[in-house]
Protein backbone atom coordinates (compact mmCIF):
# COMPACT_ATOMS: atom_id res chain seq x y z
CA UNK A 1 0.00 0.00 0.00
CA UNK A 2 1.37 3.40 -0.93
CA UNK A 3 1.53 6.31 1.47
CA UNK A 4 -1.19 8.14 -0.49
CA UNK A 5 -3.56 5.16 -0.28
CA UNK A 6 -2.80 4.73 3.41
CA UNK A 7 -3.47 8.38 4.24
CA UNK A 8 -6.55 8.57 2.01
CA UNK A 9 -8.19 6.03 4.28
CA UNK A 10 -8.46 8.74 6.95
CA UNK A 11 -11.01 10.78 4.99
CA UNK A 12 -13.08 7.69 4.21
CA UNK A 13 -12.93 6.57 7.85
CA UNK A 14 -14.04 9.99 9.12
CA UNK A 15 -16.97 9.98 6.69
CA UNK A 16 -17.85 6.43 7.70
CA UNK A 17 -17.65 7.28 11.41
CA UNK A 18 -20.03 10.21 10.94
CA UNK A 19 -22.56 7.95 9.23
CA UNK A 20 -22.03 5.25 11.83
CA UNK A 21 -22.63 7.65 14.71
CA UNK A 22 -25.94 8.67 13.14
CA UNK A 23 -26.87 5.03 12.66
CA UNK A 24 -25.81 4.19 16.22
CA UNK A 25 -28.07 6.93 17.57
CA UNK A 26 -30.94 5.39 15.60
CA UNK A 27 -30.15 1.89 16.89
CA UNK A 28 -30.03 3.13 20.47
CA UNK A 29 -33.34 4.94 20.13
CA UNK A 30 -34.88 1.84 18.54
CA UNK A 31 -33.55 -0.32 21.38
CA UNK A 32 -35.10 2.01 23.95
CA UNK A 33 -38.45 1.98 22.17
CA UNK A 34 -39.37 -1.67 22.31
CA UNK A 35 -42.57 -1.63 24.31
CA UNK A 36 -44.19 -4.76 25.66
CA UNK A 37 -47.12 -5.78 23.50
CA UNK A 38 -50.16 -7.27 25.13
CA UNK A 39 -52.89 -8.77 23.05
CA UNK A 40 -55.69 -11.22 23.47
CA UNK A 41 -54.72 -12.85 20.16
CA UNK A 42 -52.61 -16.00 20.22
CA UNK A 43 -48.89 -15.47 19.77
CA UNK A 44 -47.34 -16.49 16.46
CA UNK A 45 -44.97 -19.46 16.57
CA UNK A 46 -42.08 -17.45 15.12
CA UNK A 47 -42.34 -14.56 17.55
CA UNK A 48 -38.99 -13.19 18.67
CA UNK A 49 -39.14 -13.22 22.44
CA UNK A 50 -35.62 -11.79 22.71
CA UNK A 51 -36.27 -8.58 20.80
CA UNK A 52 -34.76 -6.34 23.50
CA UNK A 53 -31.67 -8.51 23.86
CA UNK A 54 -31.18 -8.62 20.09
CA UNK A 55 -31.38 -4.84 19.88
CA UNK A 56 -28.79 -4.44 22.65
CA UNK A 57 -26.47 -6.94 20.97
CA UNK A 58 -26.78 -5.03 17.66
CA UNK A 59 -25.84 -1.80 19.45
CA UNK A 60 -22.84 -3.41 21.15
CA UNK A 61 -21.60 -5.00 17.92
CA UNK A 62 -21.99 -1.69 16.12
CA UNK A 63 -20.02 0.10 18.84
CA UNK A 64 -17.22 -2.47 18.43
CA UNK A 65 -17.06 -1.77 14.69
CA UNK A 66 -16.88 1.94 15.44
CA UNK A 67 -14.02 1.34 17.91
CA UNK A 68 -12.12 -0.51 15.17
CA UNK A 69 -12.58 2.46 12.83
CA UNK A 70 -11.42 4.89 15.54
CA UNK A 71 -8.39 2.72 16.16
CA UNK A 72 -7.43 2.79 12.45
CA UNK A 73 -7.90 6.58 12.36
CA UNK A 74 -5.68 6.93 15.45
CA UNK A 75 -3.02 4.80 13.77
CA UNK A 76 -3.04 7.07 10.71
CA UNK A 77 -2.90 10.12 12.97
CA UNK A 78 0.11 8.70 14.83
CA UNK A 79 1.82 8.07 11.50
CA UNK A 80 1.26 11.70 10.51
CA UNK A 81 2.52 12.82 13.93
CA UNK A 82 5.75 10.94 13.36
CA UNK A 83 6.65 13.11 10.35
CA UNK A 84 9.41 15.33 11.70
CA UNK A 85 9.10 18.43 9.50
CA UNK A 86 6.38 20.72 10.93
CA UNK A 87 5.55 22.10 7.48
CA UNK A 88 4.98 18.63 6.04
CA UNK A 89 3.09 17.61 9.17
CA UNK A 90 0.77 20.62 8.83
CA UNK A 91 0.14 19.85 5.18
CA UNK A 92 -0.74 16.22 5.94
CA UNK A 93 -3.08 17.18 8.76
CA UNK A 94 -4.90 19.75 6.64
CA UNK A 95 -5.25 17.40 3.68
CA UNK A 96 -5.94 14.02 5.24
CA UNK A 97 -7.38 14.70 8.68
CA UNK A 98 -9.25 17.94 8.03
CA UNK A 99 -10.14 17.07 4.41
CA UNK A 100 -9.26 20.48 2.97
CA UNK A 101 -8.81 21.11 -0.74
CA UNK A 102 -5.45 21.98 -2.28
CA UNK A 103 -6.61 25.55 -2.86
CA UNK A 104 -7.62 25.97 0.79
CA UNK A 105 -4.30 24.56 1.96
CA UNK A 106 -2.41 26.81 -0.43
CA UNK A 107 -4.23 29.88 0.88
CA UNK A 108 -3.81 28.96 4.54
CA UNK A 109 -0.12 28.12 4.25
CA UNK A 110 0.68 31.08 1.97
CA UNK A 111 2.37 28.96 -0.71
CA UNK A 112 1.65 28.60 -4.40
CA UNK A 113 -0.33 25.57 -5.46
CA UNK A 114 2.71 24.23 -7.31
CA UNK A 115 4.83 24.47 -4.15
CA UNK A 116 2.09 22.76 -2.12
CA UNK A 117 2.22 19.84 -4.57
CA UNK A 118 5.99 19.61 -4.16
CA UNK A 119 5.64 19.68 -0.38
CA UNK A 120 2.97 17.01 -0.61
CA UNK A 121 5.29 14.71 -2.56
CA UNK A 122 7.98 15.22 0.07
CA UNK A 123 5.42 14.53 2.81
CA UNK A 124 4.34 11.31 1.09
CA UNK A 125 7.97 10.23 0.92
CA UNK A 126 8.32 10.91 4.66
CA UNK A 127 5.17 8.91 5.42
CA UNK A 128 6.36 6.05 3.23
CA UNK A 129 9.62 5.99 5.20
CA UNK A 130 7.64 5.82 8.47
CA UNK A 131 5.47 2.99 7.13
CA UNK A 132 8.52 1.02 6.00
CA UNK A 133 10.25 1.56 9.37
CA UNK A 134 7.19 0.34 11.27
CA UNK A 135 6.89 -2.83 9.19
C-alpha positions in Angstrom: 0.0 0.0 0.0 1.4 3.4 -0.9 1.5 6.3 1.5 -1.2 8.1 -0.5 -3.6 5.2 -0.3 -2.8 4.7 3.4 -3.5 8.4 4.2 -6.5 8.6 2.0 -8.2 6.0 4.3 -8.5 8.7 7.0 -11.0 10.8 5.0 -13.1 7.7 4.2 -12.9 6.6 7.9 -14.0 10.0 9.1 -17.0 10.0 6.7 -17.9 6.4 7.7 -17.7 7.3 11.4 -20.0 10.2 10.9 -22.6 8.0 9.2 -22.0 5.2 11.8 -22.6 7.7 14.7 -25.9 8.7 13.1 -26.9 5.0 12.7 -25.8 4.2 16.2 -28.1 6.9 17.6 -30.9 5.4 15.6 -30.2 1.9 16.9 -30.0 3.1 20.5 -33.3 4.9 20.1 -34.9 1.8 18.5 -33.6 -0.3 21.4 -35.1 2.0 23.9 -38.5 2.0 22.2 -39.4 -1.7 22.3 -42.6 -1.6 24.3 -44.2 -4.8 25.7 -47.1 -5.8 23.5 -50.2 -7.3 25.1 -52.9 -8.8 23.1 -55.7 -11.2 23.5 -54.7 -12.9 20.2 -52.6 -16.0 20.2 -48.9 -15.5 19.8 -47.3 -16.5 16.5 -45.0 -19.5 16.6 -42.1 -17.5 15.1 -42.3 -14.6 17.6 -39.0 -13.2 18.7 -39.1 -13.2 22.4 -35.6 -11.8 22.7 -36.3 -8.6 20.8 -34.8 -6.3 23.5 -31.7 -8.5 23.9 -31.2 -8.6 20.1 -31.4 -4.8 19.9 -28.8 -4.4 22.7 -26.5 -6.9 21.0 -26.8 -5.0 17.7 -25.8 -1.8 19.4 -22.8 -3.4 21.2 -21.6 -5.0 17.9 -22.0 -1.7 16.1 -20.0 0.1 18.8 -17.2 -2.5 18.4 -17.1 -1.8 14.7 -16.9 1.9 15.4 -14.0 1.3 17.9 -12.1 -0.5 15.2 -12.6 2.5 12.8 -11.4 4.9 15.5 -8.4 2.7 16.2 -7.4 2.8 12.5 -7.9 6.6 12.4 -5.7 6.9 15.5 -3.0 4.8 13.8 -3.0 7.1 10.7 -2.9 10.1 13.0 0.1 8.7 14.8 1.8 8.1 11.5 1.3 11.7 10.5 2.5 12.8 13.9 5.8 10.9 13.4 6.6 13.1 10.3 9.4 15.3 11.7 9.1 18.4 9.5 6.4 20.7 10.9 5.5 22.1 7.5 5.0 18.6 6.0 3.1 17.6 9.2 0.8 20.6 8.8 0.1 19.8 5.2 -0.7 16.2 5.9 -3.1 17.2 8.8 -4.9 19.8 6.6 -5.3 17.4 3.7 -5.9 14.0 5.2 -7.4 14.7 8.7 -9.2 17.9 8.0 -10.1 17.1 4.4 -9.3 20.5 3.0 -8.8 21.1 -0.7 -5.5 22.0 -2.3 -6.6 25.6 -2.9 -7.6 26.0 0.8 -4.3 24.6 2.0 -2.4 26.8 -0.4 -4.2 29.9 0.9 -3.8 29.0 4.5 -0.1 28.1 4.2 0.7 31.1 2.0 2.4 29.0 -0.7 1.6 28.6 -4.4 -0.3 25.6 -5.5 2.7 24.2 -7.3 4.8 24.5 -4.2 2.1 22.8 -2.1 2.2 19.8 -4.6 6.0 19.6 -4.2 5.6 19.7 -0.4 3.0 17.0 -0.6 5.3 14.7 -2.6 8.0 15.2 0.1 5.4 14.5 2.8 4.3 11.3 1.1 8.0 10.2 0.9 8.3 10.9 4.7 5.2 8.9 5.4 6.4 6.1 3.2 9.6 6.0 5.2 7.6 5.8 8.5 5.5 3.0 7.1 8.5 1.0 6.0 10.2 1.6 9.4 7.2 0.3 11.3 6.9 -2.8 9.2 
